[in-house]
Amino acid sequence: MLVVTTPNVEGKEIKKYYGLVSGEAILGANIFKDIFAGIRDIVGGRSAAYEKELRKAKEIAVSEMMIQAKSLGANAVVGVDLDYETIGKGNMLMVSASGTAVTIE
């Protein structure tokens, strides 16, 4: 299934619109990752633990969105938007993906 952030696909025509589809993922980051991330923030650099969790959450959210689109009969999702949030005291990561399910030819 094709998933794009643009409102259309170059060289393809949208034949049918199915409407909004979405997927969400909420993942907890454990205390050891939080401590390690805090140390990285103090000394500089990137937090590989958080980056890995964000990638994982994005993959889950997009996958759920694609499953929903496929169940409607779509072969693509256009206009995809990804949103990232922290929940609670910053120990939960939420990613939501939404877009419009379509059939393209």
N, C-alpha and C positions, 0 to 999 in steps of 0.2 A: 504494500500500500504506500502510495506517495503521500508524504506529509511535508507541507511547505508553509512558510510564514507569509508568503505573498498572497494577494487575493485571487490570483489566477495562475495558470501554468502556461508558460510561453509555448506556442505551437500546439496547444491542446484547447479544446472547447469544452466548457462545462455544460453537460447535457441535462443534469438534474441536481437540485439542491435538496438535501435531507434535513438540514437544520443544524443546530448547535450540538456538538459532542464535547465531552470533557473527561478528564481523568485526574485523580488526585493521589498523592502519596504523602504520608506523614511518617517520618522515621525519627527514632530517638537516638541521640548521641550519648554514649555512656560517659561516666565520670572520668575514666582514664583518658579518653579522647579530649574531653573538655580541659583537663589539666595540661595535656600536651599542647593543645591549641593555644592555651593561655601563655605557655612558655614561648611558643613560636611567635606570638604577637608581641611579646616583650623584646625578644632578641631579633625580630624581623624574620622575613621569609614567608613561606606559604604553609598552610596547614593541610597536609596531604589527607589527613583523616576526614576533615570536613569536606574537602573537594571530592573524595571518594563517596561520601554519603550523599552529597548533592547530585553527583552523576547518577548514583543508584536511584534516588528519588525521581529524577527527571526521566530516566528510562521506564520506571514503573508507571508514572503519570501518562507519558506518551503512549505506552503500550495499552493501558486501559482505554485511552481515548480512541486508539485505532480499533480495538475490539468492539467498542460501541459503534463506531462508524461502519465497520464490516457487518455488524448485525442488522444495520439499516439497509444494506445493499450497496454502500458506497465503495469506491475504489481509490479515493483520495480524501485528504483533509486539507483545506486551504485556510489562510488567515490565522494560522496557529499562533497562540500567545502563551508564553510560559511565565508564571509568577512564582516567586520564591518568598517565603515568610518564615519567621521563627514564631513558635508558639510557647506559651508559658514563660518561664524565666530563661528562654533562649536554649533550652535543652531538647527541643523538638524542632525538626525541620519539616516544612511543608512545601511541596511543589504542586502546582496545579497547571494543567495543560488544557486549552480549549481551542476550538476551531469550528469550521463549517464542513460537514460531511457532504461530499459531492460525488457525482459520477463524471469522469472526464473521458474524452475520446480523442 
